[in-house]
Amino acid sequence: MANVQIIVGSVLGASEYVADALAEKLRECQHEVDIHLEPDANEIARHDHWIICSSTHGAGDFPDNIQRFATQLNQLKLDPLPFCVIALGDSSYDTFCEAGNKLHQLMLKSGAKPQTDVFEIDVLQHPIPEDVAVEWLAQHHPLMVDKNP
Ligand SMILES: Cc1cc2nc3c(=O)[nH]c(=O)nc-3n(C[C@H](O)[C@H](O)[C@H](O)COP(=O)(O)O)c2cc1C
């Protein structure tokens, strides 16, 4: 059993639905999960797994609710915290999933250890992104892969 912190960046709620679905799946596998809708990096436990789940808005911008968290990451040392990023976006934008990819880079810069590549979900192809996110989690996240031999 592990503790998982899910950090959400969302404007319209889609990433929040994804976070809820991931939490449900993780809890089924006996993991403890907290969801952060107004994430403050200084308040989130650092010995746990972090899953960052964020959309992109504006032209490649962070959702407002995760802007502070992104700024905080610039000043943090998170080695050896395990993390992964699930990025929601719309492939009709040139800046497809840019916020999620920037968050991945900021986490790398802080010394945190990626458990997977960024998982980009194109909402044009996947109108119910939580379904594909849960499927991906079960197949790729080390906490889940171990449970699905
Ligand atoms: C005003 C606006 C700007 C957007 N800009 C981008 C963008 O630059 N890149 C991208 O990949 N998706 C962009 N999107 C698509 C959103 O990321 C996508 O709809 C996502 O599912 C929203 O998730 P949320 O409900 O968690 O905010 C934009 C959507 C809107 C409404």
The ligand as an ORCA input file, in Angstrom:
! r2SCAN-3c Opt
* xyz 0 1
  C     -10.257     28.808    -23.778
  C      -9.605     27.451    -23.936
  C      -8.255     27.397    -24.242
  C      -7.622     26.139    -24.400
  N      -6.290     26.105    -24.741
  C      -5.696     24.912    -24.927
  C      -4.323     24.833    -25.296
  O      -3.616     25.830    -25.437
  N      -3.776     23.600    -25.459
  C      -4.495     22.450    -25.304
  O      -3.940     21.364    -25.483
  N      -5.813     22.488    -24.950
  C      -6.419     23.677    -24.763
  N      -7.746     23.729    -24.409
  C      -8.498     22.476    -24.224
  C      -8.603     22.054    -22.769
  O      -7.337     21.745    -22.212
  C      -9.501     20.815    -22.689
  O     -10.815     21.191    -23.053
  C      -9.504     20.159    -21.335
  O     -10.290     18.993    -21.383
  C     -10.071     21.060    -20.256
  O      -9.882     20.413    -19.027
  P     -10.401     21.056    -17.664
  O     -11.907     20.958    -17.723
  O      -9.835     20.205    -16.602
  O      -9.918     22.462    -17.615
  C      -8.378     24.959    -24.235
  C      -9.747     25.040    -23.910
  C     -10.356     26.265    -23.770
  C     -11.837     26.323    -23.424
*
